Amino acid sequence: MGLVRKKVRIAEIPSGSLADIAFLLLIFFMVATTIDMDKGIGIVLPSAQDSEIEMSKKNITSILIDPRGTVLMDEKEVSIKDIKAKVEALQLQNPKMVFSVKAHPLTKYRTYIEVLDQLKQAKTRVISIAE
Amino acid sequence: MKASIPTASLPDIVFMLIFFFMVSSVLRSHEGLQILMPKAKQIEKLESNVHVAYIWISKEGLISIDGRLYQPQSVRSVMYEKRTVDPQLIVSIRADELVNMDLIGQIHKELRLADALAVNYSTRAI
């Protein structure tokens, strides 16, 4: 007599495409995570204990900014765009040149950053922030 | 005989990578003030995200550090503490472009007194 043999059915979730799904997730996370790096203009402030350093006047170029955004470089008015070229020329003449930036209390921060940006573009090494 | 690379453990490897990315990526929401940073061309990236302290300055003259408001003269003690914990500290000043320079000057003075001398003015790229 034929006993009917029960067929054992193995149910399986197909796992062949699991890797694809995981890769998709991986790529999503790689794209979605932004490595948020802060960008800006870096300077080093003088230490509070620093005594004043004597410097020859000819090695200093003073840059003054007034509240209206006018920039005076060695007492001559310059437009902000021209600072870079002037600073580059001065540095060629005198590589020891130090640029001292001084802003009026009512000057806007934006103008100050524009001036610093120009100095940085001219690859100035020593920027002094006067107060 | 068919030669094949076993791919059964591939999902495991990929999941491990996913977990690595999920854990290592920090979803940091900046807590600060609403500001519009000035623009600059010659900008440099901060080398690390770890040794940075942010000072937010809004155009109304509010100063915020780590989500708390401070008076200009108390910046010194806050930054001094941070500086003691982390000597490599860089202070990132996130100020609105319309802030007056007298406030920035005061912050400079406070930072100098706190001996936190490495400063970065946060800017937008043009």
gemmi code that builds the backbone of each chain (N, CA, C; Angstrom):
import gemmi

chains = {
    "A": [
        ("MET", (0.834, -1.185, 0.000), (0.000, 0.000, 0.000), (0.874, 1.242, 0.000)),
        ("GLY", (0.490, 2.018, -0.818), (1.336, 3.195, -0.951), (0.962, 4.296, 0.027)),
        ("LEU", (1.826, 4.429, 1.031), (1.620, 5.599, 1.902), (2.151, 6.815, 1.147)),
        ("VAL", (1.324, 7.768, 1.161), (1.784, 8.949, 0.418), (2.829, 9.689, 1.248)),
        ("ARG", (3.942, 9.783, 0.643), (5.010, 10.460, 1.371), (4.784, 11.975, 1.332)),
        ("LYS", (4.814, 12.515, 2.544), (4.586, 13.963, 2.567), (5.815, 14.693, 2.059)),
        ("LYS", (5.580, 15.576, 1.184), (6.716, 16.342, 0.675), (7.072, 17.441, 1.674)),
        ("VAL", (8.317, 17.494, 2.038), (8.724, 18.581, 2.939), (9.089, 19.782, 2.087)),
        ("ARG", (8.338, 20.817, 2.317), (8.652, 22.018, 1.521), (9.450, 22.991, 2.377)),
        ("ILE", (10.516, 23.345, 1.848), (11.340, 24.304, 2.600), (11.044, 25.705, 2.083)),
        ("ALA", (10.531, 26.490, 2.986), (10.253, 27.874, 2.593), (11.496, 28.708, 2.860)),
        ("GLU", (11.850, 29.508, 1.912), (13.058, 30.313, 2.084), (12.844, 31.711, 1.524)),
        ("ILE", (13.314, 32.645, 2.231), (13.292, 34.008, 1.691), (14.497, 34.135, 0.761)),
        ("PRO", (14.282, 34.551, -0.424), (15.436, 34.666, -1.320), (16.395, 35.733, -0.831)),
        ("SER", (17.616, 35.318, -0.634), (18.568, 36.266, -0.051), (19.598, 36.735, -1.074)),
        ("GLY", (19.368, 36.403, -2.269), (20.330, 36.790, -3.291), (20.441, 38.280, -3.461)),
        ("SER", (19.312, 38.985, -3.300), (19.349, 40.429, -3.537), (19.580, 41.229, -2.271)),
        ("LEU", (19.809, 40.526, -1.175), (20.031, 41.225, 0.094), (21.241, 42.158, 0.000)),
        ("ALA", (22.274, 41.650, -0.658), (23.484, 42.466, -0.795), (23.176, 43.751, -1.546)),
        ("ASP", (22.343, 43.645, -2.571), (21.997, 44.839, -3.346), (21.287, 45.870, -2.481)),
        ("ILE", (20.352, 45.378, -1.669), (19.612, 46.292, -0.789), (20.570, 46.976, 0.177)),
        ("ALA", (21.468, 46.160, 0.739), (22.407, 46.717, 1.707), (23.315, 47.742, 1.033)),
        ("PHE", (23.748, 47.449, -0.176), (24.589, 48.410, -0.900), (23.859, 49.720, -1.133)),
        ("LEU", (22.588, 49.591, -1.484), (21.781, 50.779, -1.718), (21.732, 51.649, -0.463)),
        ("LEU", (21.493, 50.994, 0.679), (21.487, 51.713, 1.952), (22.846, 52.366, 2.203)),
        ("LEU", (23.883, 51.600, 1.944), (25.234, 52.103, 2.179), (25.488, 53.363, 1.364)),
        ("ILE", (25.123, 53.305, 0.095), (25.349, 54.462, -0.780), (24.507, 55.649, -0.317)),
        ("PHE", (23.283, 55.369, 0.129), (22.447, 56.450, 0.643), (23.136, 57.150, 1.815)),
        ("PHE", (23.647, 56.374, 2.750), (24.285, 56.984, 3.912), (25.552, 57.737, 3.536)),
        ("MET", (26.297, 57.168, 2.566), (27.524, 57.850, 2.164), (27.217, 59.198, 1.518)),
        ("VAL", (26.144, 59.234, 0.748), (25.792, 60.491, 0.077), (25.160, 61.478, 1.054)),
        ("ALA", (24.339, 60.957, 1.953), (23.578, 61.847, 2.827), (24.413, 62.453, 3.944)),
        ("THR", (25.489, 61.793, 4.336), (26.288, 62.382, 5.404), (27.211, 63.418, 4.813)),
        ("THR", (27.038, 64.621, 5.250), (27.958, 65.666, 4.819), (28.988, 65.830, 5.912)),
        ("ILE", (30.195, 65.842, 5.509), (31.238, 66.114, 6.490), (31.316, 67.621, 6.587)),
        ("ASP", (30.686, 68.121, 7.600), (30.495, 69.560, 7.723), (31.746, 70.196, 8.308)),
        ("MET", (32.596, 70.696, 7.433), (33.811, 71.337, 7.911), (33.594, 72.837, 7.931)),
        ("ASP", (34.080, 73.427, 8.977), (33.932, 74.861, 9.110), (34.979, 75.565, 8.250)),
        ("LYS", (34.558, 76.598, 7.574), (35.497, 77.323, 6.729), (35.577, 78.774, 7.189)),
        ("GLY", (36.727, 79.343, 7.002), (36.831, 80.739, 7.384), (38.245, 81.270, 7.284)),
        ("ILE", (38.435, 82.431, 7.878), (39.736, 83.091, 7.856), (40.371, 82.919, 9.224)),
        ("GLY", (41.532, 82.318, 9.252), (42.177, 82.033, 10.529), (43.215, 83.077, 10.875)),
        ("ILE", (43.226, 83.506, 12.127), (44.285, 84.395, 12.592), (44.696, 83.951, 13.988)),
        ("VAL", (45.828, 84.423, 14.421), (46.271, 84.142, 15.782), (46.371, 85.470, 16.508)),
        ("LEU", (45.666, 85.579, 17.605), (45.674, 86.825, 18.372), (46.966, 86.914, 19.174)),
        ("PRO", (47.411, 88.125, 19.458), (48.587, 88.256, 20.325), (48.212, 87.906, 21.757)),
        ("SER", (49.162, 87.344, 22.467), (48.872, 86.962, 23.849), (48.710, 88.212, 24.714)),
        ("ALA", (47.936, 88.070, 25.777), (47.664, 89.227, 26.633), (48.903, 89.670, 27.394)),
        ("GLN", (49.820, 88.727, 27.628), (51.029, 89.068, 28.387), (52.105, 89.695, 27.518)),
        ("ASP", (51.910, 89.578, 26.195), (52.927, 90.106, 25.295), (53.181, 91.571, 25.564)),
        ("SER", (54.435, 91.863, 25.812), (54.748, 93.279, 25.916), (54.827, 93.814, 24.494)),
        ("GLU", (54.697, 95.093, 24.383), (54.707, 95.660, 23.035), (56.070, 95.515, 22.401)),
        ("ILE", (56.041, 95.089, 21.169), (57.303, 94.881, 20.467), (57.635, 96.141, 19.690)),
        ("GLU", (58.838, 96.569, 19.879), (59.281, 97.759, 19.158), (59.516, 97.384, 17.703)),
        ("MET", (59.026, 98.211, 16.822), (59.214, 97.923, 15.407), (59.510, 99.197, 14.675)),
        ("SER", (60.329, 99.039, 13.708), (60.647, 100.229, 12.924), (59.421, 100.623, 12.116)),
        ("LYS", (59.206, 101.910, 12.041), (57.987, 102.411, 11.399), (57.900, 102.031, 9.930)),
        ("LYS", (59.074, 101.876, 9.318), (59.027, 101.593, 7.879), (58.596, 100.155, 7.582)),
        ("ASN", (58.572, 99.323, 8.621), (58.118, 97.948, 8.417), (56.626, 97.766, 8.695)),
        ("ILE", (55.961, 98.849, 9.003), (54.546, 98.729, 9.334), (53.703, 99.497, 8.320)),
        ("THR", (52.685, 98.848, 7.825), (51.694, 99.542, 7.018), (50.406, 99.526, 7.818)),
        ("SER", (49.883, 100.688, 8.103), (48.653, 100.686, 8.880), (47.467, 100.732, 7.926)),
        ("ILE", (46.493, 99.940, 8.237), (45.266, 99.924, 7.442), (44.121, 100.310, 8.374)),
        ("LEU", (43.521, 101.422, 8.097), (42.431, 101.899, 8.953), (41.107, 101.769, 8.213)),
        ("ILE", (40.094, 101.331, 8.937), (38.774, 101.226, 8.312), (37.812, 102.118, 9.084)),
        ("ASP", (37.109, 102.969, 8.400), (36.169, 103.861, 9.091), (34.739, 103.322, 8.961)),
        ("PRO", (33.795, 103.894, 9.733), (32.440, 103.313, 9.779), (31.746, 103.243, 8.428)),
        ("ARG", (32.118, 104.107, 7.491), (31.446, 104.065, 6.195), (32.034, 103.004, 5.276)),
        ("GLY", (33.116, 102.380, 5.737), (33.725, 101.347, 4.917), (34.859, 101.868, 4.053)),
        ("THR", (35.281, 103.096, 4.342), (36.431, 103.647, 3.622), (37.706, 103.077, 4.243)),
        ("VAL", (38.631, 102.715, 3.401), (39.866, 102.135, 3.903), (41.023, 103.076, 3.632)),
        ("LEU", (41.768, 103.365, 4.680), (42.964, 104.187, 4.538), (44.180, 103.292, 4.711)),
        ("MET", (45.055, 103.337, 3.714), (46.276, 102.545, 3.813), (47.415, 103.541, 3.819)),
        ("ASP", (48.145, 103.595, 4.903), (49.186, 104.608, 5.077), (48.656, 106.005, 4.767)),
        ("GLU", (47.500, 106.257, 5.336), (46.838, 107.562, 5.231), (46.343, 107.927, 3.839)),
        ("LYS", (46.356, 106.963, 2.934), (45.802, 107.242, 1.610), (44.589, 106.343, 1.398)),
        ("GLU", (43.555, 106.924, 0.827), (42.333, 106.153, 0.636), (42.502, 105.141, -0.493)),
        ("VAL", (42.107, 103.903, -0.219), (42.133, 102.881, -1.275), (40.789, 102.174, -1.288)),
        ("SER", (40.403, 101.684, -2.437), (39.178, 100.883, -2.457), (39.563, 99.453, -2.091)),
        ("ILE", (38.602, 98.754, -1.500), (38.904, 97.442, -0.926), (39.465, 96.470, -1.969)),
        ("LYS", (38.968, 96.575, -3.183), (39.430, 95.659, -4.248), (40.920, 95.825, -4.555)),
        ("ASP", (41.428, 97.051, -4.328), (42.819, 97.323, -4.708), (43.821, 96.964, -3.622)),
        ("ILE", (43.314, 96.590, -2.444), (44.235, 96.326, -1.334), (45.205, 95.210, -1.688)),
        ("LYS", (44.675, 94.158, -2.316), (45.504, 92.994, -2.623), (46.736, 93.391, -3.438)),
        ("ALA", (46.505, 94.136, -4.524), (47.605, 94.525, -5.410), (48.605, 95.414, -4.670)),
        ("LYS", (48.064, 96.347, -3.873), (48.956, 97.272, -3.145), (49.807, 96.511, -2.136)),
        ("VAL", (49.156, 95.579, -1.440), (49.864, 94.809, -0.420), (50.932, 93.942, -1.065)),
        ("GLU", (50.615, 93.351, -2.205), (51.598, 92.519, -2.902), (52.820, 93.351, -3.298)),
        ("ALA", (52.552, 94.562, -3.802), (53.653, 95.438, -4.197), (54.519, 95.801, -2.991)),
        ("LEU", (53.860, 96.114, -1.872), (54.609, 96.498, -0.668), (55.452, 95.332, -0.144)),
        ("GLN", (54.887, 94.126, -0.290), (55.626, 92.961, 0.199), (56.843, 92.671, -0.661)),
        ("LEU", (56.739, 92.965, -1.944), (57.898, 92.780, -2.824), (59.008, 93.746, -2.445)),
        ("GLN", (58.593, 94.986, -2.154), (59.577, 95.997, -1.754), (60.241, 95.638, -0.440)),
        ("ASN", (59.420, 95.198, 0.512), (59.919, 94.924, 1.855), (59.275, 93.640, 2.391)),
        ("PRO", (60.005, 92.540, 2.320), (59.410, 91.263, 2.750), (59.099, 91.216, 4.245)),
        ("LYS", (59.676, 92.137, 5.018), (59.422, 92.123, 6.463), (58.168, 92.903, 6.839)),
        ("MET", (57.483, 93.425, 5.857), (56.344, 94.299, 6.108), (55.262, 93.638, 6.967)),
        ("VAL", (54.813, 94.382, 7.959), (53.734, 93.926, 8.826), (52.513, 94.806, 8.550)),
        ("PHE", (51.363, 94.185, 8.438), (50.159, 94.962, 8.154), (49.306, 95.040, 9.407)),
        ("SER", (49.039, 96.226, 9.803), (48.289, 96.423, 11.030), (46.876, 96.896, 10.674)),
        ("VAL", (45.911, 96.115, 11.019), (44.524, 96.438, 10.670), (43.835, 97.026, 11.890)),
        ("LYS", (43.255, 98.170, 11.705), (42.560, 98.811, 12.812), (41.200, 99.283, 12.315)),
        ("ALA", (40.174, 98.906, 13.040), (38.823, 99.270, 12.606), (38.178, 100.179, 13.637)),
        ("HIS", (37.425, 101.138, 13.148), (36.640, 102.014, 14.018), (35.570, 101.162, 14.701)),
        ("PRO", (35.210, 101.489, 15.959), (34.204, 100.662, 16.655), (32.888, 100.499, 15.909)),
        ("LEU", (32.538, 101.441, 15.065), (31.253, 101.334, 14.370), (31.367, 100.705, 12.978)),
        ("THR", (32.572, 100.272, 12.652), (32.754, 99.583, 11.370), (31.988, 98.276, 11.394)),
        ("LYS", (31.442, 97.917, 10.246), (30.749, 96.635, 10.177), (31.768, 95.504, 10.027)),
        ("TYR", (31.434, 94.401, 10.644), (32.271, 93.200, 10.601), (32.530, 92.767, 9.156)),
        ("ARG", (31.531, 92.970, 8.299), (31.647, 92.568, 6.895), (32.830, 93.251, 6.204)),
        ("THR", (32.966, 94.565, 6.458), (34.063, 95.312, 5.851), (35.406, 94.800, 6.350)),
        ("TYR", (35.452, 94.541, 7.643), (36.668, 94.029, 8.270), (37.084, 92.705, 7.632)),
        ("ILE", (36.107, 91.824, 7.436), (36.407, 90.524, 6.825), (36.850, 90.702, 5.372)),
        ("GLU", (36.238, 91.653, 4.684), (36.648, 91.906, 3.294), (38.111, 92.332, 3.226)),
        ("VAL", (38.499, 93.193, 4.168), (39.891, 93.661, 4.198), (40.830, 92.504, 4.542)),
        ("LEU", (40.460, 91.710, 5.553), (41.290, 90.561, 5.928), (41.395, 89.577, 4.764)),
        ("ASP", (40.304, 89.409, 4.049), (40.280, 88.505, 2.907), (41.284, 88.961, 1.847)),
        ("GLN", (41.304, 90.269, 1.599), (42.255, 90.821, 0.630), (43.691, 90.557, 1.074)),
        ("LEU", (43.941, 90.765, 2.375), (45.289, 90.543, 2.898), (45.682, 89.075, 2.773)),
        ("LYS", (44.733, 88.195, 3.054), (45.005, 86.759, 2.948), (45.259, 86.373, 1.497)),
        ("GLN", (44.520, 87.013, 0.587), (44.708, 86.708, -0.832), (46.092, 87.137, -1.312)),
        ("ALA", (46.609, 88.167, -0.682), (47.946, 88.638, -1.046), (49.021, 87.830, -0.325)),
        ("LYS", (48.620, 86.752, 0.332), (49.544, 85.845, 1.040), (50.357, 86.562, 2.110)),
        ("THR", (49.721, 87.461, 2.816), (50.396, 88.172, 3.888), (50.702, 87.212, 5.021)),
        ("ARG", (51.894, 87.308, 5.543), (52.216, 86.412, 6.653), (51.868, 87.027, 7.997)),
        ("VAL", (52.212, 88.271, 8.146), (51.966, 88.890, 9.452), (50.857, 89.931, 9.348)),
        ("ILE", (49.760, 89.623, 10.011), (48.670, 90.579, 10.103), (48.522, 90.909, 11.581)),
        ("SER", (48.537, 92.162, 11.888), (48.398, 92.539, 13.280), (47.038, 93.200, 13.454)),
        ("ILE", (46.331, 92.784, 14.481), (45.030, 93.358, 14.735), (45.194, 94.394, 15.839)),
        ("ALA", (45.084, 95.634, 15.473), (45.273, 96.688, 16.463), (43.940, 97.004, 17.134)),
        ("GLU", (44.019, 97.428, 18.390), (42.777, 97.780, 19.088), (42.907, 99.152, 19.706)),
    ],
    "B": [
        ("MET", (33.574, 20.973, -12.198), (33.324, 21.696, -10.942), (33.291, 23.208, -11.222)),
        ("LYS", (32.262, 23.764, -10.741), (32.124, 25.209, -10.979), (32.818, 25.973, -9.867)),
        ("ALA", (33.703, 26.857, -10.229), (34.375, 27.655, -9.203), (33.593, 28.944, -9.010)),
        ("SER", (33.259, 29.233, -7.783), (32.561, 30.491, -7.549), (32.970, 31.084, -6.211)),
        ("ILE", (32.958, 32.375, -6.151), (33.282, 33.049, -4.892), (32.031, 32.994, -4.022)),
        ("PRO", (32.172, 32.557, -2.785), (30.977, 32.494, -1.948), (30.454, 33.887, -1.638)),
        ("THR", (29.236, 34.144, -1.951), (28.692, 35.487, -1.745), (27.700, 35.529, -0.587)),
        ("ALA", (27.611, 34.452, 0.138), (26.622, 34.408, 1.207), (26.904, 35.439, 2.292)),
        ("SER", (28.181, 35.719, 2.532), (28.495, 36.639, 3.629), (28.620, 38.089, 3.149)),
        ("LEU", (28.355, 38.314, 1.878), (28.472, 39.671, 1.347), (27.549, 40.668, 2.050)),
        ("PRO", (26.280, 40.308, 2.252), (25.404, 41.249, 2.964), (25.944, 41.606, 4.336)),
        ("ASP", (26.529, 40.629, 5.012), (27.067, 40.910, 6.348), (28.158, 41.967, 6.288)),
        ("ILE", (29.002, 41.812, 5.283), (30.108, 42.765, 5.150), (29.555, 44.159, 4.875)),
        ("VAL", (28.591, 44.216, 3.968), (28.037, 45.513, 3.605), (27.301, 46.132, 4.783)),
        ("PHE", (26.572, 45.311, 5.528), (25.880, 45.847, 6.706), (26.867, 46.408, 7.715)),
        ("MET", (27.992, 45.711, 7.839), (29.005, 46.199, 8.760), (29.460, 47.593, 8.331)),
        ("LEU", (29.683, 47.755, 7.016), (30.069, 49.068, 6.488), (29.003, 50.123, 6.788)),
        ("ILE", (27.751, 49.734, 6.587), (26.657, 50.666, 6.877), (26.714, 51.109, 8.321)),
        ("PHE", (26.862, 50.134, 9.205), (26.885, 50.489, 10.631), (28.051, 51.412, 10.925)),
        ("PHE", (29.171, 51.139, 10.262), (30.328, 52.011, 10.466), (29.977, 53.453, 10.089)),
        ("PHE", (29.370, 53.609, 8.926), (29.034, 54.958, 8.478), (27.979, 55.609, 9.372)),
        ("MET", (27.002, 54.789, 9.788), (25.951, 55.341, 10.640), (26.502, 55.820, 11.976)),
        ("VAL", (27.444, 55.049, 12.505), (27.977, 55.408, 13.819), (28.958, 56.569, 13.708)),
        ("SER", (29.775, 56.539, 12.646), (30.839, 57.548, 12.582), (30.331, 58.910, 12.118)),
        ("SER", (29.203, 58.931, 11.414), (28.723, 60.228, 10.971), (27.918, 60.876, 12.086)),
        ("VAL", (28.351, 62.070, 12.429), (27.669, 62.768, 13.510), (26.642, 63.709, 12.890)),
        ("LEU", (25.431, 63.545, 13.252), (24.414, 64.476, 12.782), (24.342, 65.597, 13.791)),
        ("ARG", (25.163, 66.593, 13.539), (25.190, 67.662, 14.516), (24.351, 68.826, 14.026)),
        ("SER", (23.411, 69.181, 14.818), (22.653, 70.365, 14.471), (23.260, 71.518, 15.257)),
        ("HIS", (23.633, 72.530, 14.536), (24.255, 73.659, 15.199), (23.248, 74.364, 16.084)),
        ("GLU", (23.612, 74.558, 17.297), (22.741, 75.363, 18.124), (23.389, 76.728, 18.272)),
        ("GLY", (22.709, 77.686, 17.751), (23.305, 79.015, 17.784), (22.262, 80.061, 17.503)),
        ("LEU", (22.716, 81.171, 16.998), (21.809, 82.262, 16.704), (21.629, 82.362, 15.200)),
        ("GLN", (20.609, 83.084, 14.824), (20.371, 83.265, 13.400), (21.276, 84.364, 12.865)),
        ("ILE", (22.186, 83.985, 12.012), (23.141, 84.969, 11.505), (23.320, 84.792, 10.006)),
        ("LEU", (23.860, 85.834, 9.401), (24.264, 85.764, 8.003), (25.747, 86.083, 7.986)),
        ("MET", (26.535, 85.072, 7.693), (27.975, 85.260, 7.791), (28.501, 86.066, 6.611)),
        ("PRO", (29.597, 86.800, 6.804), (30.171, 87.555, 5.683), (30.801, 86.613, 4.660)),
        ("LYS", (31.015, 87.153, 3.469), (31.605, 86.336, 2.403), (33.091, 86.612, 2.293)),
        ("ALA", (33.844, 85.603, 1.931), (35.267, 85.786, 1.680), (35.731, 84.777, 0.648)),
        ("LYS", (36.829, 85.125, -0.010), (37.330, 84.265, -1.076), (38.415, 83.329, -0.571)),
        ("GLN", (39.369, 83.908, 0.111), (40.542, 83.142, 0.538), (40.254, 82.450, 1.863)),
        ("ILE", (39.505, 81.358, 1.799), (39.146, 80.727, 3.060), (39.874, 79.412, 3.203)),
        ("GLU", (40.079, 79.051, 4.447), (40.737, 77.787, 4.721), (39.820, 76.932, 5.578)),
        ("LYS", (39.992, 75.641, 5.439), (39.164, 74.739, 6.239), (39.804, 74.542, 7.595)),
        ("LEU", (38.974, 74.401, 8.599), (39.485, 74.035, 9.912), (39.933, 72.583, 9.849)),
        ("GLU", (41.080, 72.302, 10.460), (41.617, 70.947, 10.341), (40.748, 69.929, 11.065)),
        ("SER", (40.206, 70.306, 12.182), (39.429, 69.313, 12.915), (38.091, 69.908, 13.316)),
        ("ASN", (37.185, 69.022, 13.598), (35.898, 69.464, 14.106), (35.847, 69.333, 15.617)),
        ("VAL", (36.868, 68.682, 16.152), (36.829, 68.319, 17.571), (37.314, 69.467, 18.450)),
        ("HIS", (38.410, 70.079, 18.038), (39.017, 71.097, 18.901), (38.483, 72.484, 18.582)),
        ("VAL", (37.195, 72.591, 18.384), (36.632, 73.881, 17.995), (35.553, 74.314, 18.983)),
        ("ALA", (35.615, 75.570, 19.376), (34.543, 76.144, 20.188), (33.907, 77.260, 19.364)),
        ("TYR", (32.602, 77.286, 19.332), (31.922, 78.286, 18.515), (31.400, 79.423, 19.378)),
        ("ILE", (31.599, 80.621, 18.893), (30.980, 81.790, 19.525), (30.059, 82.399, 18.474)),
        ("TRP", (28.785, 82.466, 18.795), (27.825, 83.052, 17.852), (27.536, 84.481, 18.260)),
        ("ILE", (27.591, 85.374, 17.301), (27.281, 86.778, 17.600), (26.247, 87.249, 16.590)),
        ("SER", (25.094, 87.634, 17.090), (24.041, 88.068, 16.177), (24.127, 89.576, 15.967)),
        ("LYS", (23.390, 90.056, 14.976), (23.498, 91.486, 14.674), (22.872, 92.347, 15.759)),
        ("GLU", (22.070, 91.722, 16.628), (21.522, 92.475, 17.762), (22.543, 92.585, 18.893)),
        ("GLY", (23.657, 91.899, 18.753), (24.686, 91.969, 19.773), (24.609, 90.860, 20.802)),
        ("LEU", (23.805, 89.829, 20.517), (23.729, 88.702, 21.443), (24.929, 87.789, 21.212)),
        ("ILE", (25.412, 87.221, 22.305), (26.546, 86.304, 22.206), (26.122, 84.954, 22.750)),
        ("SER", (26.314, 83.930, 21.959), (25.893, 82.604, 22.403), (27.048, 81.621, 22.270)),
        ("ILE", (27.268, 80.873, 23.347), (28.252, 79.795, 23.320), (27.552, 78.534, 23.804)),
        ("ASP", (27.626, 77.482, 23.036), (26.967, 76.206, 23.366), (25.483, 76.390, 23.693)),
        ("GLY", (24.819, 77.247, 22.964), (23.381, 77.401, 23.150), (22.971, 78.243, 24.339)),
        ("ARG", (23.932, 78.894, 24.979), (23.572, 79.765, 26.106), (24.058, 81.174, 25.826)),
        ("LEU", (23.284, 82.131, 26.271), (23.655, 83.524, 26.033), (24.597, 84.029, 27.117)),
        ("TYR", (25.560, 84.826, 26.710), (26.522, 85.372, 27.656), (26.697, 86.859, 27.431)),
        ("GLN", (27.123, 87.529, 28.470), (27.549, 88.917, 28.350), (28.981, 88.907, 27.824)),
        ("PRO", (29.382, 89.970, 27.106), (30.755, 89.968, 26.569), (31.817, 89.701, 27.631)),
        ("GLN", (31.608, 90.252, 28.837), (32.675, 90.107, 29.831), (32.729, 88.722, 30.462)),
        ("SER", (31.707, 87.885, 30.233), (31.805, 86.536, 30.794), (32.351, 85.526, 29.790)),
        ("VAL", (32.650, 85.996, 28.576), (33.221, 85.096, 27.569), (34.571, 84.564, 28.069)),
        ("ARG", (35.300, 85.446, 28.769), (36.620, 85.086, 29.233), (36.627, 83.799, 30.051)),
        ("SER", (35.751, 83.748, 31.079), (35.783, 82.585, 31.967), (35.337, 81.320, 31.237)),
        ("VAL", (34.332, 81.454, 30.361), (33.856, 80.287, 29.615), (34.965, 79.738, 28.728)),
        ("MET", (35.614, 80.650, 28.005), (36.648, 80.207, 27.081), (37.873, 79.715, 27.835)),
        ("TYR", (38.141, 80.304, 28.985), (39.302, 79.863, 29.754), (39.124, 78.408, 30.179)),
        ("GLU", (37.918, 78.081, 30.614), (37.639, 76.695, 30.994), (37.815, 75.748, 29.820)),
        ("LYS", (37.271, 76.139, 28.686), (37.391, 75.293, 27.483), (38.854, 75.129, 27.089)),
        ("ARG", (39.590, 76.211, 27.209), (40.992, 76.212, 26.837), (41.790, 75.286, 27.754)),
        ("THR", (41.443, 75.271, 29.037), (42.156, 74.414, 29.983), (41.905, 72.949, 29.659)),
        ("VAL", (40.672, 72.633, 29.280), (40.339, 71.247, 28.957), (41.032, 70.820, 27.667)),
        ("ASP", (41.071, 71.718, 26.693), (41.630, 71.373, 25.392), (42.610, 72.448, 24.937)),
        ("PRO", (43.902, 72.220, 25.137), (44.884, 73.253, 24.787), (44.959, 73.534, 23.288)),
        ("GLN", (44.468, 72.611, 22.463), (44.541, 72.837, 21.011), (43.339, 73.606, 20.479)),
        ("LEU", (42.594, 74.183, 21.386), (41.313, 74.793, 21.005), (41.441, 75.900, 19.954)),
        ("ILE", (40.565, 75.832, 18.972), (40.428, 76.925, 18.009), (39.058, 77.550, 18.240)),
        ("VAL", (39.016, 78.857, 18.331), (37.738, 79.523, 18.544), (37.193, 79.979, 17.203)),
        ("SER", (36.032, 79.494, 16.871), (35.421, 79.888, 15.613), (34.378, 80.963, 15.906)),
        ("ILE", (34.604, 82.138, 15.364), (33.671, 83.244, 15.585), (32.666, 83.248, 14.453)),
        ("ARG", (31.427, 82.982, 14.787), (30.374, 83.001, 13.776), (29.546, 84.250, 14.015)),
        ("ALA", (29.956, 85.306, 13.361), (29.294, 86.581, 13.602), (28.537, 87.016, 12.366)),
        ("ASP", (27.477, 87.738, 12.604), (26.698, 88.297, 11.502), (27.514, 89.406, 10.846)),
        ("GLU", (27.294, 89.573, 9.543), (28.104, 90.569, 8.830), (27.797, 92.000, 9.254)),
        ("LEU", (26.684, 92.211, 9.957), (26.327, 93.571, 10.365), (26.721, 93.903, 11.806)),
        ("VAL", (27.448, 92.995, 12.438), (27.908, 93.264, 13.802), (28.940, 94.393, 13.758)),
        ("ASN", (28.896, 95.262, 14.768), (29.886, 96.343, 14.812), (31.209, 95.819, 15.358)),
        ("MET", (32.282, 96.458, 14.931), (33.604, 95.980, 15.304), (33.932, 96.178, 16.784)),
        ("ASP", (33.209, 97.070, 17.477), (33.548, 97.230, 18.895), (33.240, 95.956, 19.673)),
        ("LEU", (32.169, 95.267, 19.291), (31.829, 94.009, 19.951), (32.870, 92.932, 19.615)),
        ("ILE", (33.272, 92.883, 18.353), (34.300, 91.917, 17.945), (35.602, 92.219, 18.692)),
        ("GLY", (35.904, 93.522, 18.831), (37.092, 93.926, 19.569), (37.042, 93.474, 21.016)),
        ("GLN", (35.855, 93.602, 21.617), (35.691, 93.138, 23.006), (35.925, 91.638, 23.104)),
        ("ILE", (35.387, 90.900, 22.129), (35.571, 89.446, 22.126), (37.057, 89.095, 21.965)),
        ("HIS", (37.743, 89.833, 21.087), (39.188, 89.632, 20.928), (39.893, 89.774, 22.263)),
        ("LYS", (39.517, 90.842, 22.974), (40.175, 91.123, 24.246), (39.922, 89.987, 25.237)),
        ("GLU", (38.666, 89.544, 25.280), (38.310, 88.454, 26.198), (39.091, 87.187, 25.848)),
        ("LEU", (39.195, 86.907, 24.544), (39.890, 85.693, 24.118), (41.374, 85.769, 24.453)),
        ("ARG", (41.924, 86.976, 24.308), (43.344, 87.127, 24.644), (43.562, 86.905, 26.127)),
        ("LEU", (42.647, 87.411, 26.938), (42.773, 87.226, 28.387), (42.552, 85.770, 28.770)),
        ("ALA", (41.753, 85.056, 27.986), (41.510, 83.641, 28.268), (42.598, 82.767, 27.644)),
        ("ASP", (43.552, 83.409, 26.954), (44.645, 82.702, 26.306), (44.153, 81.756, 25.206)),
        ("ALA", (43.018, 82.049, 24.646), (42.536, 81.279, 23.497), (42.845, 82.106, 22.266)),
        ("LEU", (44.014, 81.868, 21.689), (44.527, 82.808, 20.693), (44.267, 82.389, 19.249)),
        ("ALA", (44.026, 81.120, 19.035), (43.752, 80.682, 17.660), (42.294, 80.956, 17.337)),
        ("VAL", (42.090, 81.827, 16.375), (40.734, 82.267, 16.068), (40.455, 82.017, 14.592)),
        ("ASN", (39.247, 81.671, 14.302), (38.841, 81.507, 12.914), (37.536, 82.280, 12.717)),
        ("TYR", (37.551, 83.206, 11.769), (36.318, 83.930, 11.463), (35.547, 83.107, 10.448)),
        ("SER", (34.416, 82.584, 10.854), (33.615, 81.787, 9.935), (33.053, 82.651, 8.817)),
        ("THR", (33.196, 82.171, 7.605), (32.675, 82.934, 6.477), (31.974, 82.001, 5.497)),
        ("ARG", (31.238, 82.634, 4.598), (30.680, 81.877, 3.486), (31.635, 82.003, 2.323)),
        ("ALA", (31.635, 81.024, 1.464), (32.437, 81.135, 0.249), (31.673, 81.988, -0.754)),
        ("ILE", (32.407, 82.759, -1.526), (31.755, 83.596, -2.552), (31.307, 82.692, -3.698)),
    ],
}
model = gemmi.Model(1)
for chain_id, residues in chains.items():
    chain = gemmi.Chain(chain_id)
    for i, (resn, *xyz) in enumerate(residues, 1):
        res = gemmi.Residue()
        res.name, res.seqid = resn, gemmi.SeqId(i, " ")
        for name, pos in zip(("N", "CA", "C"), xyz):
            atom = gemmi.Atom()
            atom.name, atom.element = name, gemmi.Element(name[0])
            atom.pos, atom.b_iso = gemmi.Position(*pos), 0.0
            res.add_atom(atom)
        chain.add_residue(res)
    model.add_chain(chain)
structure = gemmi.Structure()
structure.add_model(model)
structure.setup_entities()
